[in-house]
C-alpha cells in the first residue's frame, strides 16, 4: 500500500491536545494505525498525550523541537526518531524559527 501525503487534504487544529497555536496534518487512519505528516508553525506545540493503549514513533524531517517524555524534555533534530511506548506520555513543541515537519505513526494495541 502506498500513502501519498501530497494528495491528502490538510487538517488543521488550534491548540491540539491543549497545546499552543496551529497543528496541520495529512493523515491516514485505520482501526489500528494512524500515520500522519505533521507541521507545527514556530512556537506551536502539541499538548501532552498519554499512550494508554498505543505507541507513537516520531521522525523529524525539518526544524528543531523539544520533545517531552513523561515530563523529561529532550531536543529533537532532523533525522532523529523519538519513540513513546505504551503506558507513557509525550508532547512536542516547535522551538525553532521555521516550520517543524515530522512523521508520526501511532499504533493501537487495545480497543477503548
MONORFEN-V812265 format. One record per pair of residues at least 12 apart in sequence whose C-alpha atoms are under 8 Angstrom apart, sorted by sequence separation. I is the first residue (numbers start at 0). J is the second residue. If there is no record, write none. Layout:
# MONORFEN-V812265
i->I j->J
i->I j->J
This chain:
# MONORFEN-V812265
i->11 j->23
i->24 j->36
i->25 j->37
i->63 j->75
i->64 j->76
i->10 j->23
i->11 j->24
i->24 j->37
i->63 j->76
i->9 j->23
i->10 j->24
i->23 j->37
i->24 j->38
i->62 j->76
i->63 j->77
i->9 j->24
i->10 j->25
i->22 j->37
i->23 j->38
i->61 j->76
i->62 j->77
i->66 j->81
i->68 j->83
i->9 j->25
i->22 j->38
i->23 j->39
i->59 j->75
i->61 j->77
i->8 j->25
i->22 j->39
i->59 j->76
i->60 j->77
i->7 j->25
i->21 j->39
i->22 j->40
i->59 j->77
i->60 j->78
i->69 j->87
i->70 j->88
i->7 j->26
i->21 j->40
i->58 j->77
i->59 j->78
i->68 j->87
i->69 j->88
i->70 j->89
i->20 j->40
i->58 j->78
i->59 j->79
i->68 j->88
i->69 j->89
i->4 j->25
i->22 j->43
i->58 j->79
i->59 j->80
i->67 j->88
i->68 j->89
i->4 j->26
i->20 j->42
i->21 j->43
i->22 j->44
i->58 j->80
i->67 j->89
i->68 j->90
i->19 j->42
i->20 j->43
i->21 j->44
i->22 j->45
i->57 j->80
i->58 j->81
i->66 j->89
i->67 j->90
i->19 j->43
i->20 j->44
i->56 j->80
i->57 j->81
i->66 j->90
i->67 j->91
i->2 j->27
i->18 j->43
i->19 j->44
i->56 j->81
i->57 j->82
i->66 j->91
i->18 j->44
i->19 j->45
i->56 j->82
i->65 j->91
i->66 j->92
i->18 j->45
i->19 j->46
i->55 j->82
i->56 j->83
i->64 j->91
i->65 j->92
i->17 j->45
i->18 j->46
i->54 j->82
i->55 j->83
i->64 j->92
i->65 j->93
i->15 j->44
i->16 j->45
i->17 j->46
i->18 j->47
i->54 j->83
i->55 j->84
i->64 j->93
i->65 j->94
i->14 j->44
i->15 j->45
i->16 j->46
i->17 j->47
i->54 j->84
i->63 j->93
i->64 j->94
i->14 j->45
i->15 j->46
i->16 j->47
i->53 j->84
i->54 j->85
i->62 j->93
i->63 j->94
i->64 j->95
i->4 j->36
i->14 j->46
i->16 j->48
i->53 j->85
i->63 j->95
i->50 j->83
i->52 j->85
i->53 j->86
i->62 j->95
i->50 j->84
i->51 j->85
i->52 j->86
i->62 j->96
i->50 j->85
i->51 j->86
i->62 j->97
i->64 j->99
i->50 j->86
i->51 j->87
i->62 j->98
i->63 j->99
i->49 j->86
i->50 j->87
i->61 j->98
i->62 j->99
i->49 j->87
i->50 j->88
i->61 j->99
i->62 j->100
i->49 j->88
i->60 j->99
i->61 j->100
i->48 j->88
i->49 j->89
i->59 j->99
i->60 j->100
i->61 j->101
i->47 j->88
i->48 j->89
i->59 j->100
i->60 j->101
i->47 j->89
i->48 j->90
i->59 j->101
i->60 j->102
i->47 j->90
i->58 j->101
i->59 j->102
i->46 j->90
i->57 j->101
i->58 j->102
i->45 j->90
i->46 j->91
i->57 j->102
i->58 j->103
i->44 j->90
i->45 j->91
i->57 j->103
i->44 j->91
i->45 j->92
i->56 j->103
i->57 j->104
i->44 j->92
i->55 j->103
i->56 j->104
i->43 j->92
i->44 j->93
i->55 j->104
i->56 j->105
i->42 j->92
i->43 j->93
i->55 j->105
i->42 j->93
i->54 j->105
i->55 j->106
i->41 j->93
i->42 j->94
i->53 j->105
i->54 j->106
i->39 j->92
i->40 j->93
i->41 j->94
i->42 j->95
i->53 j->106
i->54 j->107
i->39 j->93
i->41 j->95
i->53 j->107
i->41 j->96
i->52 j->107
i->53 j->108
i->41 j->97
i->52 j->108
i->53 j->109
i->40 j->97
i->41 j->98
i->52 j->109
i->40 j->98
i->41 j->99
i->52 j->110
i->39 j->98
i->40 j->99
i->52 j->111
i->38 j->98
i->39 j->99
i->38 j->99
i->39 j->100
i->37 j->99
i->38 j->100
i->37 j->100
i->38 j->101
i->36 j->100
i->37 j->101
i->36 j->101
i->37 j->102
i->36 j->102
i->37 j->103
i->35 j->102
i->36 j->103
i->34 j->102
i->35 j->103
i->34 j->103
i->35 j->104
i->33 j->103
i->34 j->104
i->33 j->104
i->34 j->105
i->32 j->104
i->33 j->105
i->32 j->105
i->33 j->106
i->32 j->106
i->31 j->106
i->32 j->107
i->31 j->107
i->31 j->108
